[in-house]
Amino acid sequence: MAITASLVKELRERTGAGMMECKKALVESDGDIEAAAELMRKSGAAKADKKAGRVAADGAIKIKLSDDGKKAVIVEVNSETDFVAKDDNFQAFADAVTDVVFDQEPVDVETLSSMTTAGGQTVEQAREALVSKIGENIKVRRFQILTSDDAMVSYQHGARIGVIVDSSADTDMARDIAMHVAAVNPQHVDESEVPAETVEKEKAILIAQAESSGKPAEIIEKMIQGRLKKFLAEITLLGQPFVKDPDQTVGKLLTGANAKVNRFVRFEVGEGIEKKQEDFAAEVMAQVKG
């Protein structure tokens, strides 16, 4: 498989390693980026495994919550530039889409596109009109509808990050936890939600790293268990140090309040969308001139 500049760039952003190290790993893994990332972690070449999606698109995250907190929707609408994302026409369209999602509860984006807005147009007609007016591509990317037997709170960090937390905690604590989710970006509520394959994959990487240390088997086992516990704490909400009080975890905070978090949803504008390739070319040229 051909090793393209875009593959090297993506692996660099995920691992924090140098260009040549990334290219070598991709060659050894025949262009399989997941295998290359694992190979680099096992060899210690990777500085970090940045699995959070790379932000390329602009746009806005919108949230609508019922007065009683029993129902909430979160929506991502994309634009090509930040300039358009701040435009009043774009914001009005995003708000209209959010109202349609809340009121009509579509099952997916395709169904949503044919639903009628308060202005009498379908969502797709309104989108096409906005594209024609602004001259930039606009896309309704995703949404989620949530209902709760407890209550939900929301938090938005500007227009780019939105969080909904479904919890039995009081409003102030639940909002603090939503702020924590926005800032720290946990992947799961607790260890029980982490897929077994994720744990096994991480364990395999830790074993490869530990075995290269040359330490006795019993020491290696302790190293692996300790690092695995740390890994699980880092990716779960309840295991993370609370941002407003790092001396206690979110789990301990909730236990002390006799409360729980049922789930959370976090949307960030453009996460997982490819960046434009021109940036990488400019970076390479800068290094060449360097």
MIDOSE-1310 file (N, C-alpha, C; in nm, 2 decimals, decimal comma, always signed):
residues 290
mait	+0,08/-0,12/+0,00/+0,00/+0,00/+0,00/+0,09/+0,12/+0,00; +0,05/+0,23/-0,08/+0,13/+0,35/-0,09/+0,12/+0,43/+0,04; +0,23/+0,48/+0,09/+0,23/+0,56/+0,21/+0,22/+0,70/+0,17; +0,10/+0,76/+0,19/+0,07/+0,90/+0,14/+0,11/+1,00/+0,25
aslv	+0,13/+1,12/+0,21/+0,16/+1,23/+0,31/+0,04/+1,24/+0,41; -0,08/+1,22/+0,36/-0,19/+1,24/+0,46/-0,19/+1,13/+0,56; -0,15/+1,01/+0,53/-0,14/+0,90/+0,63/-0,03/+0,94/+0,73; +0,08/+0,98/+0,68/+0,19/+1,02/+0,78/+0,15/+1,13/+0,87
kelr	+0,08/+1,23/+0,81/+0,03/+1,34/+0,89/-0,07/+1,30/+1,00; -0,16/+1,21/+0,96/-0,26/+1,16/+1,06/-0,19/+1,09/+1,17; -0,09/+1,00/+1,14/-0,02/+0,93/+1,24/+0,06/+1,02/+1,33; +0,12/+1,12/+1,27/+0,19/+1,22/+1,35/+0,10/+1,29/+1,46
ertg	-0,02/+1,33/+1,41/-0,11/+1,39/+1,51/-0,16/+1,30/+1,62; -0,17/+1,17/+1,58/-0,22/+1,08/+1,68/-0,11/+1,04/+1,78; +0,02/+1,04/+1,74/+0,12/+0,98/+1,82/+0,22/+1,09/+1,88; +0,22/+1,20/+1,81/+0,32/+1,31/+1,85/+0,46/+1,28/+1,81
agmm	+0,48/+1,18/+1,73/+0,62/+1,13/+1,69/+0,66/+1,21/+1,57; +0,79/+1,19/+1,53/+0,85/+1,26/+1,41/+0,80/+1,20/+1,28; +0,82/+1,27/+1,18/+0,77/+1,23/+1,04/+0,84/+1,10/+1,00; +0,97/+1,09/+1,01/+1,03/+0,97/+0,96/+1,00/+0,85/+1,04
eckk	+0,98/+0,86/+1,18/+0,93/+0,75/+1,26/+0,79/+0,70/+1,22; +0,71/+0,80/+1,19/+0,57/+0,76/+1,14/+0,57/+0,69/+1,01; +0,66/+0,74/+0,92/+0,66/+0,68/+0,79/+0,72/+0,54/+0,80; +0,82/+0,52/+0,88/+0,88/+0,39/+0,90/+0,77/+0,29/+0,96
alve	+0,70/+0,33/+1,06/+0,59/+0,25/+1,12/+0,49/+0,21/+1,02; +0,45/+0,31/+0,93/+0,35/+0,28/+0,83/+0,40/+0,18/+0,72; +0,52/+0,19/+0,69/+0,58/+0,10/+0,59/+0,58/-0,04/+0,65; +0,62/-0,05/+0,78/+0,62/-0,18/+0,85/+0,48/-0,24/+0,86
sdgd	+0,38/-0,16/+0,87/+0,24/-0,21/+0,89/+0,16/-0,21/+0,76; +0,23/-0,19/+0,65/+0,17/-0,19/+0,52/+0,06/-0,09/+0,51; +0,08/+0,03/+0,57/-0,02/+0,14/+0,56/-0,14/+0,13/+0,65; -0,14/+0,03/+0,74/-0,25/+0,02/+0,84/-0,22/+0,11/+0,96
ieaa	-0,29/+0,23/+0,96/-0,26/+0,33/+1,06/-0,28/+0,28/+1,21; -0,39/+0,20/+1,23/-0,41/+0,15/+1,36/-0,29/+0,06/+1,41; -0,25/-0,03/+1,32/-0,14/-0,12/+1,35/-0,01/-0,04/+1,37; +0,01/+0,07/+1,29/+0,13/+0,15/+1,30/+0,13/+0,22/+1,43
aelm	+0,01/+0,27/+1,48/+0,01/+0,34/+1,61/+0,04/+0,25/+1,72; -0,01/+0,12/+1,71/+0,02/+0,02/+1,82/+0,16/-0,01/+1,82; +0,22/-0,03/+1,70/+0,36/-0,06/+1,68/+0,45/+0,05/+1,75; +0,41/+0,17/+1,73/+0,49/+0,28/+1,78/+0,48/+0,29/+1,93
rksg	+0,36/+0,26/+1,98/+0,34/+0,26/+2,13/+0,42/+0,15/+2,19; +0,42/+0,03/+2,13/+0,50/-0,08/+2,19/+0,65/-0,05/+2,19; +0,69/+0,02/+2,08/+0,84/+0,04/+2,08/+0,88/+0,17/+2,16; +0,78/+0,24/+2,20/+0,80/+0,36/+2,28/+0,83/+0,48/+2,19
aaka	+0,81/+0,47/+2,06/+0,83/+0,58/+1,97/+0,72/+0,69/+1,98; +0,60/+0,64/+2,01/+0,49/+0,74/+2,02/+0,49/+0,82/+2,15; +0,48/+0,95/+2,14/+0,47/+1,03/+2,26/+0,34/+1,03/+2,32; +0,24/+1,02/+2,24/+0,10/+1,02/+2,29/+0,01/+0,96/+2,19
dkka	-0,10/+0,90/+2,23/-0,20/+0,84/+2,14/-0,32/+0,93/+2,14; -0,32/+1,03/+2,06/-0,43/+1,13/+2,06/-0,54/+1,08/+1,98; -0,63/+1,01/+2,04/-0,74/+0,95/+1,96/-0,86/+1,04/+1,94; -0,86/+1,15/+2,02/-0,97/+1,24/+2,00/-0,96/+1,29/+1,85
grva	-1,08/+1,30/+1,79/-1,08/+1,34/+1,65/-1,02/+1,48/+1,63; -0,96/+1,49/+1,51/-0,89/+1,62/+1,47/-1,00/+1,71/+1,42; -1,00/+1,83/+1,47/-1,10/+1,93/+1,43/-1,06/+2,00/+1,30; -1,15/+1,98/+1,20/-1,13/+2,05/+1,07/-1,24/+2,14/+1,03
adga	-1,37/+2,09/+1,05/-1,48/+2,17/+1,02/-1,51/+2,28/+1,13; -1,57/+2,39/+1,09/-1,62/+2,48/+1,18/-1,77/+2,47/+1,20; -1,83/+2,56/+1,27/-1,98/+2,55/+1,29/-2,02/+2,57/+1,43; -2,12/+2,51/+1,48/-2,18/+2,53/+1,61/-2,24/+2,41/+1,67
ikik	-2,24/+2,40/+1,80/-2,31/+2,30/+1,88/-2,43/+2,37/+1,94; -2,55/+2,32/+1,93/-2,67/+2,37/+1,99/-2,73/+2,27/+2,08; -2,79/+2,32/+2,19/-2,85/+2,24/+2,29/-2,99/+2,30/+2,32; -3,09/+2,21/+2,34/-3,22/+2,26/+2,39/-3,27/+2,16/+2,49
lsdd	-3,31/+2,22/+2,60/-3,35/+2,14/+2,72/-3,49/+2,17/+2,77; -3,57/+2,07/+2,80/-3,70/+2,10/+2,85/-3,69/+2,17/+2,99; -3,80/+2,24/+3,03/-3,80/+2,31/+3,15/-3,78/+2,22/+3,27; -3,83/+2,10/+3,26/-3,82/+2,00/+3,38/-3,69/+1,92/+3,37
gkka	-3,61/+1,93/+3,26/-3,49/+1,86/+3,25/-3,50/+1,71/+3,21; -3,62/+1,68/+3,17/-3,65/+1,54/+3,13/-3,62/+1,50/+2,99; -3,61/+1,61/+2,91/-3,58/+1,59/+2,76/-3,47/+1,69/+2,72; -3,38/+1,64/+2,63/-3,28/+1,73/+2,58/-3,24/+1,69/+2,44
vive	-3,19/+1,78/+2,36/-3,13/+1,75/+2,23/-3,00/+1,83/+2,22; -2,91/+1,77/+2,15/-2,78/+1,83/+2,12/-2,76/+1,81/+1,97; -2,72/+1,92/+1,90/-2,71/+1,92/+1,75/-2,58/+1,98/+1,71; -2,51/+1,92/+1,61/-2,40/+1,98/+1,55/-2,43/+2,02/+1,40
vnse	-2,41/+2,15/+1,37/-2,43/+2,20/+1,24/-2,29/+2,26/+1,19; -2,24/+2,22/+1,08/-2,11/+2,26/+1,03/-2,11/+2,36/+0,92; -2,01/+2,45/+0,92/-1,98/+2,54/+0,82/-1,83/+2,52/+0,78; -1,79/+2,59/+0,68/-1,65/+2,58/+0,64/-1,56/+2,66/+0,72
tdfv	-1,61/+2,78/+0,76/-1,52/+2,88/+0,83/-1,58/+2,92/+0,96; -1,50/+2,97/+1,05/-1,55/+3,03/+1,17/-1,63/+3,16/+1,15; -1,59/+3,23/+1,04/-1,66/+3,36/+1,01/-1,80/+3,33/+0,98; -1,83/+3,23/+0,90/-1,97/+3,19/+0,87/-2,04/+3,14/+1,00
akdd	-1,97/+3,06/+1,08/-2,03/+3,00/+1,20/-2,09/+3,11/+1,29; -2,03/+3,23/+1,28/-2,07/+3,34/+1,37/-2,18/+3,43/+1,30; -2,21/+3,40/+1,18/-2,31/+3,47/+1,10/-2,45/+3,45/+1,16; -2,53/+3,56/+1,17/-2,66/+3,55/+1,22/-2,75/+3,46/+1,15
nfqa	-2,73/+3,45/+1,01/-2,82/+3,36/+0,93/-2,78/+3,22/+0,96; -2,66/+3,19/+0,98/-2,61/+3,05/+1,01/-2,67/+3,01/+1,15; -2,66/+3,10/+1,25/-2,70/+3,07/+1,38/-2,85/+3,05/+1,38; -2,93/+3,13/+1,31/-3,07/+3,12/+1,30/-3,11/+2,98/+1,24
fada	-3,04/+2,94/+1,14/-3,06/+2,81/+1,08/-3,03/+2,70/+1,18; -2,92/+2,71/+1,25/-2,89/+2,60/+1,35/-2,99/+2,60/+1,46; -3,04/+2,71/+1,50/-3,15/+2,71/+1,60/-3,28/+2,65/+1,55; -3,31/+2,68/+1,43/-3,43/+2,62/+1,37/-3,42/+2,47/+1,36
vtdv	-3,30/+2,42/+1,32/-3,28/+2,28/+1,31/-3,29/+2,21/+1,45; -3,24/+2,28/+1,55/-3,25/+2,23/+1,69/-3,39/+2,22/+1,73; -3,47/+2,32/+1,70/-3,62/+2,32/+1,73/-3,69/+2,20/+1,66; -3,65/+2,17/+1,54/-3,72/+2,06/+1,47/-3,68/+1,93/+1,53
vfdq	-3,55/+1,91/+1,57/-3,51/+1,79/+1,63/-3,58/+1,77/+1,77; -3,59/+1,88/+1,84/-3,66/+1,87/+1,97/-3,81/+1,84/+1,96; -3,87/+1,91/+1,87/-4,02/+1,89/+1,85/-4,07/+1,77/+1,78; -3,99/+1,73/+1,67/-4,04/+1,62/+1,58/-3,96/+1,49/+1,60
epvd	-3,85/+1,49/+1,67/-3,77/+1,37/+1,70/-3,74/+1,28/+1,58; -3,67/+1,33/+1,48/-3,63/+1,25/+1,37/-3,54/+1,13/+1,42; -3,54/+1,03/+1,34/-3,45/+0,91/+1,38/-3,31/+0,93/+1,33; -3,29/+1,01/+1,22/-3,15/+1,03/+1,17/-3,15/+1,16/+1,09
vetl	-3,03/+1,19/+1,05/-3,01/+1,32/+0,97/-3,09/+1,32/+0,84; -3,10/+1,21/+0,77/-3,17/+1,20/+0,65/-3,32/+1,23/+0,67; -3,37/+1,17/+0,77/-3,51/+1,20/+0,80/-3,54/+1,34/+0,84; -3,44/+1,40/+0,92/-3,45/+1,54/+0,96/-3,46/+1,63/+0,84
ssmt	-3,38/+1,60/+0,74/-3,37/+1,69/+0,62/-3,51/+1,71/+0,55; -3,60/+1,62/+0,57/-3,73/+1,63/+0,50/-3,83/+1,69/+0,59; -3,80/+1,72/+0,72/-3,90/+1,77/+0,81/-3,91/+1,92/+0,79; -4,03/+1,98/+0,83/-4,06/+2,12/+0,81/-4,02/+2,20/+0,93
tagg	-3,95/+2,32/+0,90/-3,92/+2,41/+1,00/-4,03/+2,50/+1,03; -4,02/+2,59/+1,13/-4,13/+2,68/+1,17/-4,15/+2,78/+1,05; -4,04/+2,80/+0,97/-4,06/+2,90/+0,86/-4,13/+2,84/+0,74; -4,17/+2,71/+0,74/-4,24/+2,65/+0,63/-4,16/+2,58/+0,53
qtve	-4,03/+2,59/+0,54/-3,94/+2,51/+0,45/-3,90/+2,38/+0,52; -3,86/+2,29/+0,43/-3,80/+2,17/+0,49/-3,66/+2,21/+0,54; -3,60/+2,13/+0,62/-3,46/+2,16/+0,67/-3,37/+2,16/+0,55; -3,38/+2,07/+0,45/-3,30/+2,07/+0,34/-3,32/+2,19/+0,25
qare	-3,44/+2,24/+0,23/-3,47/+2,36/+0,16/-3,40/+2,48/+0,22; -3,41/+2,49/+0,36/-3,35/+2,60/+0,43/-3,20/+2,59/+0,42; -3,15/+2,47/+0,42/-3,00/+2,46/+0,41/-2,95/+2,51/+0,27; -3,02/+2,46/+0,17/-2,98/+2,50/+0,04/-2,99/+2,65/+0,01
alvs	-3,10/+2,71/+0,07/-3,11/+2,86/+0,06/-3,00/+2,93/+0,13; -2,96/+2,88/+0,24/-2,85/+2,94/+0,32/-2,71/+2,92/+0,25; -2,69/+2,81/+0,19/-2,57/+2,78/+0,11/-2,57/+2,88/-0,01; -2,68/+2,90/-0,07/-2,69/+2,99/-0,19/-2,66/+3,14/-0,14
kige	-2,71/+3,17/-0,03/-2,70/+3,31/+0,02/-2,55/+3,34/+0,07; -2,50/+3,24/+0,14/-2,37/+3,26/+0,21/-2,25/+3,22/+0,11; -2,27/+3,13/+0,03/-2,17/+3,08/-0,06/-2,07/+2,99/+0,00; -2,11/+2,92/+0,10/-2,03/+2,83/+0,17/-2,11/+2,70/+0,21
nikv	-2,05/+2,59/+0,20/-2,12/+2,46/+0,23/-2,16/+2,46/+0,38; -2,29/+2,42/+0,40/-2,34/+2,40/+0,54/-2,39/+2,26/+0,55; -2,37/+2,20/+0,66/-2,41/+2,06/+0,68/-2,46/+2,04/+0,82; -2,58/+1,97/+0,83/-2,63/+1,92/+0,96/-2,56/+1,79/+0,98
rrfq	-2,47/+1,78/+1,07/-2,38/+1,66/+1,08/-2,44/+1,55/+1,17; -2,49/+1,59/+1,29/-2,54/+1,48/+1,38/-2,63/+1,55/+1,49; -2,70/+1,46/+1,56/-2,78/+1,51/+1,67/-2,80/+1,39/+1,76; -2,84/+1,42/+1,88/-2,88/+1,31/+1,98/-3,00/+1,36/+2,06
ilts	-3,10/+1,28/+2,08/-3,21/+1,31/+2,16/-3,20/+1,22/+2,29; -3,22/+1,29/+2,41/-3,21/+1,22/+2,53/-3,33/+1,24/+2,62; -3,38/+1,14/+2,69/-3,48/+1,16/+2,79/-3,43/+1,09/+2,92; -3,48/+1,14/+3,03/-3,43/+1,09/+3,16/-3,54/+1,08/+3,27
ddam	-3,53/+0,98/+3,36/-3,61/+0,97/+3,47/-3,57/+1,06/+3,58; -3,44/+1,10/+3,58/-3,39/+1,19/+3,68/-3,40/+1,33/+3,62; -3,29/+1,40/+3,60/-3,29/+1,53/+3,53/-3,16/+1,55/+3,46; -3,17/+1,64/+3,36/-3,05/+1,66/+3,28/-3,01/+1,81/+3,29
vsyq	-2,88/+1,84/+3,28/-2,83/+1,98/+3,28/-2,74/+1,99/+3,16; -2,72/+2,11/+3,11/-2,63/+2,13/+3,00/-2,53/+2,23/+3,03; -2,42/+2,22/+2,95/-2,31/+2,33/+2,96/-2,25/+2,34/+2,82; -2,23/+2,47/+2,78/-2,17/+2,50/+2,66/-2,05/+2,59/+2,68
hgar	-1,94/+2,54/+2,62/-1,81/+2,62/+2,62/-1,80/+2,69/+2,49; -1,85/+2,82/+2,49/-1,86/+2,89/+2,36/-1,96/+2,82/+2,27; -1,93/+2,82/+2,14/-2,02/+2,76/+2,05/-1,97/+2,62/+2,00; -1,85/+2,59/+2,05/-1,78/+2,47/+1,99/-1,79/+2,34/+2,07
igvi	-1,82/+2,35/+2,20/-1,83/+2,23/+2,28/-1,96/+2,24/+2,36; -2,04/+2,13/+2,35/-2,16/+2,12/+2,43/-2,17/+1,99/+2,50; -2,22/+1,99/+2,62/-2,23/+1,87/+2,71/-2,37/+1,86/+2,77; -2,43/+1,74/+2,77/-2,55/+1,72/+2,85/-2,51/+1,61/+2,95
vdss	-2,55/+1,63/+3,07/-2,53/+1,53/+3,18/-2,66/+1,49/+3,24; -2,69/+1,36/+3,24/-2,81/+1,30/+3,30/-2,76/+1,24/+3,44; -2,82/+1,30/+3,54/-2,76/+1,27/+3,67/-2,87/+1,29/+3,78; -2,85/+1,22/+3,89/-2,94/+1,24/+4,01/-2,88/+1,35/+4,10
adtd	-2,77/+1,40/+4,07/-2,71/+1,51/+4,15/-2,79/+1,64/+4,14; -2,77/+1,73/+4,24/-2,84/+1,85/+4,23/-2,79/+1,93/+4,12; -2,86/+2,04/+4,08/-2,84/+2,11/+3,96/-2,69/+2,17/+3,96; -2,65/+2,23/+4,07/-2,52/+2,29/+4,07/-2,41/+2,19/+4,05
mard	-2,42/+2,07/+4,12/-2,31/+1,97/+4,11/-2,32/+1,91/+3,96; -2,44/+1,89/+3,91/-2,45/+1,83/+3,78/-2,39/+1,92/+3,68; -2,41/+2,05/+3,69/-2,35/+2,15/+3,60/-2,20/+2,15/+3,61; -2,15/+2,14/+3,73/-2,00/+2,14/+3,75/-1,94/+2,01/+3,68
iamh	-2,02/+1,90/+3,69/-1,97/+1,78/+3,62/-1,97/+1,80/+3,47; -2,08/+1,87/+3,42/-2,08/+1,89/+3,28/-1,97/+1,98/+3,23; -1,93/+2,08/+3,32/-1,81/+2,16/+3,29/-1,68/+2,07/+3,29; -1,68/+1,97/+3,38/-1,56/+1,88/+3,38/-1,56/+1,80/+3,25
vaav	-1,67/+1,75/+3,21/-1,68/+1,67/+3,09/-1,63/+1,75/+2,97; -1,67/+1,88/+2,96/-1,63/+1,96/+2,85/-1,48/+1,98/+2,85; -1,42/+2,00/+2,97/-1,28/+2,03/+2,98/-1,19/+1,91/+2,96; -1,23/+1,79/+3,02/-1,14/+1,68/+3,03/-1,17/+1,57/+2,92
npqh	-1,30/+1,57/+2,88/-1,34/+1,48/+2,77/-1,32/+1,33/+2,81; -1,38/+1,28/+2,91/-1,38/+1,14/+2,94/-1,45/+1,06/+2,83; -1,42/+0,93/+2,81/-1,48/+0,85/+2,71/-1,60/+0,77/+2,76; -1,60/+0,74/+2,89/-1,71/+0,65/+2,95/-1,74/+0,71/+3,09
vdes	-1,85/+0,67/+3,14/-1,89/+0,70/+3,28/-1,80/+0,63/+3,38; -1,79/+0,50/+3,37/-1,71/+0,42/+3,46/-1,65/+0,30/+3,39; -1,57/+0,22/+3,46/-1,50/+0,11/+3,40/-1,59/+0,00/+3,33; -1,71/-0,01/+3,39/-1,80/-0,11/+3,34/-1,84/-0,08/+3,19
evpa	-1,83/+0,04/+3,15/-1,87/+0,08/+3,01/-1,76/+0,06/+2,91; -1,64/+0,04/+2,96/-1,52/+0,03/+2,87/-1,53/-0,10/+2,80; -1,53/-0,11/+2,67/-1,54/-0,23/+2,60/-1,42/-0,32/+2,63; -1,45/-0,46/+2,64/-1,35/-0,55/+2,67/-1,23/-0,55/+2,57
etve	-1,26/-0,53/+2,44/-1,16/-0,52/+2,34/-1,06/-0,40/+2,36; -1,12/-0,29/+2,42/-1,03/-0,18/+2,45/-0,93/-0,21/+2,56; -0,98/-0,28/+2,66/-0,90/-0,32/+2,77/-0,79/-0,41/+2,73; -0,83/-0,51/+2,65/-0,73/-0,61/+2,60/-0,63/-0,55/+2,51
keka	-0,67/-0,46/+2,43/-0,58/-0,40/+2,34/-0,47/-0,31/+2,41; -0,52/-0,24/+2,51/-0,43/-0,16/+2,60/-0,34/-0,25/+2,68; -0,39/-0,36/+2,73/-0,31/-0,46/+2,80/-0,20/-0,51/+2,72; -0,23/-0,55/+2,59/-0,13/-0,60/+2,50/-0,01/-0,50/+2,48
ilia	-0,05/-0,38/+2,47/+0,05/-0,27/+2,45/+0,14/-0,26/+2,57; +0,07/-0,26/+2,69/+0,14/-0,25/+2,82/+0,24/-0,36/+2,84; +0,19/-0,48/+2,80/+0,28/-0,60/+2,82/+0,40/-0,59/+2,73; +0,39/-0,55/+2,60/+0,50/-0,53/+2,51/+0,60/-0,42/+2,57
qaes	+0,54/-0,32/+2,62/+0,63/-0,21/+2,68/+0,70/-0,27/+2,80; +0,63/-0,34/+2,89/+0,69/-0,39/+3,01/+0,80/-0,49/+2,99; +0,77/-0,58/+2,89/+0,86/-0,69/+2,87/+1,00/-0,64/+2,82; +1,00/-0,53/+2,75/+1,12/-0,47/+2,70/+1,21/-0,41/+2,81
sgkp	+1,15/-0,40/+2,93/+1,23/-0,34/+3,04/+1,33/-0,44/+3,10; +1,31/-0,57/+3,08/+1,40/-0,67/+3,13/+1,38/-0,70/+3,28; +1,27/-0,66/+3,33/+1,24/-0,68/+3,48/+1,18/-0,82/+3,50; +1,19/-0,88/+3,62/+1,13/-1,01/+3,65/+0,98/-1,01/+3,62
aeii	+0,93/-1,14/+3,59/+0,79/-1,15/+3,56/+0,69/-1,10/+3,66; +0,72/-1,12/+3,79/+0,63/-1,07/+3,89/+0,63/-0,92/+3,90; +0,74/-0,86/+3,87/+0,74/-0,71/+3,87/+0,67/-0,66/+3,75; +0,68/-0,73/+3,63/+0,62/-0,69/+3,51/+0,46/-0,69/+3,53
ekmi	+0,42/-0,80/+3,60/+0,27/-0,81/+3,62/+0,22/-0,70/+3,70; +0,29/-0,66/+3,81/+0,25/-0,54/+3,89/+0,25/-0,42/+3,81; +0,35/-0,40/+3,72/+0,36/-0,28/+3,64/+0,24/-0,27/+3,55; +0,21/-0,39/+3,49/+0,09/-0,39/+3,39/-0,04/-0,35/+3,46
qgrl	-0,06/-0,42/+3,58/-0,19/-0,39/+3,65/-0,20/-0,25/+3,69; -0,09/-0,19/+3,74/-0,08/-0,05/+3,78/-0,11/+0,04/+3,67; -0,05/+0,02/+3,55/-0,07/+0,11/+3,44/-0,20/+0,09/+3,38; -0,26/-0,03/+3,38/-0,39/-0,05/+3,33/-0,50/+0,02/+3,41
kkfl	-0,48/+0,02/+3,54/-0,57/+0,09/+3,64/-0,56/+0,24/+3,61; -0,44/+0,29/+3,58/-0,42/+0,43/+3,55/-0,49/+0,47/+3,42; -0,48/+0,38/+3,32/-0,54/+0,40/+3,19/-0,69/+0,41/+3,21; -0,75/+0,32/+3,28/-0,90/+0,32/+3,30/-0,95/+0,44/+3,37
aeit	-0,87/+0,48/+3,47/-0,90/+0,60/+3,54/-0,90/+0,73/+3,45; -0,81/+0,73/+3,36/-0,79/+0,85/+3,27/-0,91/+0,86/+3,17; -0,97/+0,75/+3,13/-1,07/+0,76/+3,03/-1,21/+0,75/+3,08; -1,23/+0,73/+3,22/-1,36/+0,72/+3,27/-1,39/+0,85/+3,36
llgq	-1,51/+0,90/+3,35/-1,55/+1,01/+3,43/-1,53/+0,99/+3,58; -1,57/+0,88/+3,63/-1,57/+0,86/+3,78/-1,42/+0,84/+3,83; -1,33/+0,80/+3,74/-1,19/+0,78/+3,78/-1,11/+0,91/+3,77; -1,16/+1,01/+3,70/-1,08/+1,13/+3,68/-1,08/+1,23/+3,80
pfvk	-0,97/+1,29/+3,83/-0,97/+1,40/+3,93/-1,06/+1,51/+3,89; -1,15/+1,55/+3,98/-1,25/+1,66/+3,95/-1,18/+1,79/+3,92; -1,21/+1,86/+3,81/-1,14/+1,98/+3,77/-1,14/+2,09/+3,88; -1,25/+2,10/+3,95/-1,26/+2,20/+4,05/-1,20/+2,17/+4,19
dpdq	-1,17/+2,04/+4,20/-1,10/+1,99/+4,32/-1,02/+1,87/+4,29; -0,90/+1,88/+4,23/-0,82/+1,77/+4,19/-0,78/+1,67/+4,30; -0,80/+1,70/+4,43/-0,77/+1,61/+4,53/-0,87/+1,50/+4,55; -0,98/+1,51/+4,48/-1,08/+1,40/+4,48/-1,13/+1,37/+4,34
tvgk	-1,16/+1,24/+4,32/-1,21/+1,20/+4,19/-1,36/+1,24/+4,18; -1,41/+1,24/+4,05/-1,55/+1,27/+4,03/-1,64/+1,16/+4,10; -1,59/+1,04/+4,10/-1,66/+0,93/+4,17/-1,67/+0,95/+4,32; -1,57/+1,00/+4,38/-1,58/+1,03/+4,53/-1,67/+1,15/+4,55
lltg	-1,67/+1,25/+4,46/-1,76/+1,36/+4,48/-1,90/+1,32/+4,47; -1,93/+1,23/+4,38/-2,07/+1,18/+4,37/-2,11/+1,09/+4,49; -2,02/+1,01/+4,53/-2,05/+0,92/+4,65/-2,08/+1,00/+4,77; -2,00/+1,11/+4,79/-2,02/+1,20/+4,90/-2,16/+1,27/+4,90
anak	-2,21/+1,29/+4,78/-2,34/+1,35/+4,77/-2,46/+1,25/+4,75; -2,42/+1,12/+4,76/-2,52/+1,01/+4,74/-2,59/+1,03/+4,60; -2,51/+1,06/+4,50/-2,56/+1,08/+4,37/-2,49/+1,00/+4,26; -2,54/+1,00/+4,14/-2,48/+0,92/+4,04/-2,50/+0,99/+3,90
vnrf	-2,41/+0,96/+3,81/-2,43/+1,00/+3,67/-2,47/+0,89/+3,59; -2,59/+0,90/+3,52/-2,64/+0,79/+3,44/-2,57/+0,78/+3,31; -2,54/+0,90/+3,25/-2,47/+0,91/+3,12/-2,44/+1,06/+3,09; -2,36/+1,08/+2,99/-2,33/+1,21/+2,94/-2,31/+1,20/+2,79
vrfe	-2,33/+1,32/+2,73/-2,30/+1,33/+2,59/-2,22/+1,46/+2,57; -2,11/+1,44/+2,49/-2,03/+1,56/+2,47/-2,00/+1,57/+2,31; -2,04/+1,68/+2,26/-2,02/+1,71/+2,12/-1,91/+1,82/+2,11; -1,82/+1,81/+2,02/-1,72/+1,92/+1,99/-1,73/+1,94/+1,84
vgeg	-1,73/+2,06/+1,80/-1,74/+2,10/+1,65/-1,63/+2,03/+1,58; -1,66/+1,96/+1,47/-1,56/+1,91/+1,38/-1,48/+1,79/+1,42; -1,51/+1,73/+1,54/-1,42/+1,62/+1,59/-1,44/+1,50/+1,49; -1,32/+1,45/+1,45/-1,32/+1,33/+1,36/-1,32/+1,37/+1,22
iekk	-1,32/+1,50/+1,18/-1,32/+1,53/+1,04/-1,18/+1,57/+1,00; -1,14/+1,52/+0,88/-1,01/+1,55/+0,83/-0,98/+1,70/+0,81; -0,86/+1,74/+0,84/-0,82/+1,87/+0,81/-0,78/+1,88/+0,67; -0,77/+2,00/+0,62/-0,73/+2,02/+0,48/-0,58/+1,99/+0,47
qedf	-0,54/+1,93/+0,35/-0,41/+1,88/+0,33/-0,30/+1,99/+0,32; -0,35/+2,12/+0,28/-0,26/+2,22/+0,25/-0,17/+2,25/+0,38; -0,23/+2,24/+0,49/-0,15/+2,27/+0,62/-0,03/+2,18/+0,63; -0,04/+2,05/+0,59/+0,07/+1,96/+0,60/+0,17/+1,99/+0,50
aaev	+0,14/+2,03/+0,38/+0,23/+2,07/+0,28/+0,31/+2,19/+0,33; +0,24/+2,29/+0,39/+0,31/+2,40/+0,44/+0,41/+2,37/+0,55; +0,37/+2,27/+0,64/+0,45/+2,23/+0,74/+0,58/+2,16/+0,69; +0,57/+2,08/+0,59/+0,68/+2,01/+0,53/+0,78/+2,11/+0,47
maqv	+0,72/+2,21/+0,39/+0,80/+2,31/+0,33/+0,88/+2,39/+0,43; +0,81/+2,42/+0,55/+0,88/+2,50/+0,65/+0,99/+2,42/+0,71; +0,98/+2,29/+0,72/+1,09/+2,20/+0,77/+1,20/+2,20/+0,67; +1,17/+2,19/+0,54/+1,27/+2,18/+0,44/+1,36/+2,31/+0,44
kg	+1,28/+2,43/+0,46/+1,35/+2,55/+0,46/+1,43/+2,58/+0,59; +1,38/+2,51/+0,69/+1,43/+2,52/+0,82/+1,54/+2,53/+0,88
